[in-house]
Structure formats: structure tokens, C-alpha cells
């Protein structure tokens, strides 16, 4: 079996925080395992689409994970051979909340402006 197509990195803020990693730590072990398997599936199967991955807008995708609490979403981008996890949240409604999209967009913008 070949290695992953994409490596995974957590978005890191200027202060050195990794918001997605911190969010994951707040979830149950079972939920983290499910999300980990789904992310690994994307790593090995990229590029891919529904039902696991949905393109949100240019340069921004979401991994759709079914967990005990409902539906978790990880918003990510790709840079070269890496998948960068920008934002994670539990989805409570049909539509992705604008605040979550704004958070991911803002992190993506900061990422792209970093030399």
C-alpha cells in the first residue's frame, strides 16, 4: 500500500494555538477516532467528493463526519501535498453557519499571507 496523498497539518495562529487540535481534545475518544478515520480516508483518497468531502468555495472543503453528537465538520484547505485543518465544529442545522465559514476563511487568508 502506498503512503497518503496528503499529509495533515493543523492551522496554527500567530499566538501558536492550534484551534482544531484544541477542539478535538474536547470531544470523546470515540468521536475523535471517527474523525481521525475520516481524515485519514481523505489523506489516502484525495481528491474526493461527497458524501465525505464537500467543496465549500474555491480552496475550502469540509470533511463530513457522523459522530455520536450528530455531525462534525472539519473545514480545510490544501497547500501543496498537505491538508491544513482550519476549523472544526459540530453542525446543528442544515446550513453551515456563516460564523464557522468566516472563521475558516479568516484563517485561510492568514495562512496564504504568511511567507
Number of C-alpha atoms within 10 A of each C-alpha: 3 5 8 16 16 20 17 18 15 17 24 18 12 8 6 8 12 17 17 18 17 11 12 16 11 10 13 12 11 11 18 15 13 16 21 14 13 17 21 17 15 22 20 15 13 14 10 14 14 10 9 15 21 15 16 13 10 7 12 17 22 23 23 20 23 15 18 11 12 10 14 21 21 21 27 27 21 17 13 8 12 16 22 21 27 27 25 22 16 15 17 12 8 6 7 14 12 9 9 16 16 12 15 23 20 12 19 22 11 14 17 9 8 6 4
